[in-house]
């Protein structure tokens, strides 16, 4: 008999996937579960998100640095590769390190895990409100940004970084705060 694998569409997870993350003690990723390594992943994620956001200002930065076309291309490609690996890799490893608690539905967690998850969500979105205030100040007082333009400062990178920060904030807060996961 095959057991059904319930899909939680709102959370974007499956029952088997969440149970595997919650129950695996001898996984290949146990080295990620120490607080020091989880905090390192959070810092890598934050650095990657900051670099994604700065890509919105790349035309202005390029103009101010007076780079040659070849040097500009090398810097852009190397930075883009690092950013993609840093953001997606650290987020994937971060979800594994916190055992998927931040993304798990309530019915698959015990009472302590639900309290920890809800507390992480509260702090994450509290800090995200400061990010929104900072973005509003940047919009009013910073260089002009346009969305989805090939010339000038393209604000779509800033938008993408903000959305990724909102998606990863609960896992980052959980990874930073909790001593044992």
C-alpha positions, 0 to 999 in steps of 0.5 A: 500500500502506498501512503498518500503524500499530502501536498500543502500548497500554501506552504509549498511543501509535502508531508513526506518532505517535512517529516523527513526533515523533522525526523532525520538525525543521521543526515548528511547535513548534520554539520549545518545544525550547529548554531555557528554554521546556521548563523554563517548561512544567515550572513551569506544569505544577507550578503547575497540579498544585499548584492542583488539589491545593489544590482539595481544601481549597477549602471550608476556604479559602473559610470562612477568607476570608469571601468572598461567594457571587458573589466565590467563584464568580468566583474558582472559575471563573477558577481552574478555567479557568486550571488546566485550561488549565495542566495539560492544555495544558502536558502536551500541549506538554511531550510535544511538546517532549521529542519523546515520548521519555518515552512511546515504546516501546523499539523505536522509540528509539535507544540514547541515547534509551533511556538518557535515558528510563530515567534520567528514569524513575528520577529521576521516581519517586525524586522521586515517592516524596518526594511520597508521603511528603509526602502521607502526612504531610499525611494524618496531620497536615493537615486531614481529607479525604474522597473524593468528598464534596460537603461538606467537604474533598474529597480527590479533587482531591488524588488526581487531582493525584497521578495526573497528577503520576505520569503527567507526571513522566518528561516533566517530568524529561526536559524539565528535565534534558536540554540538547538534545532 
